[in-house]
Amino acid sequence: MTFVYRPDVLAALLVHGVKPTSHTRPELVRDYLRDLYKFEIRRLRARYLRHEFAKAEYSERVDALRRQYPVLALLPDEFVEG
């Protein structure tokens, strides 16, 4: 089975170094991106727990990180055209 990814989704994925082929299942791509986001959010929390920044700044950083992953708001079927 082949998949035709939407150009806007491909651009958003490329920001994170993710370049799916036409044979890569959208579910696999979304799972990978979700795992990358979870890794980054855990790293951010660890920095907060080491008191590298204040709690108010932590919530701002979490929000900024979330905004870097807009594709996660989509379902896997929405990654592809058709």
Helices and strands as residue ranges (DSSP letters): H 7-14, H 26-49, H 55-67, G 70-73, G 76-79
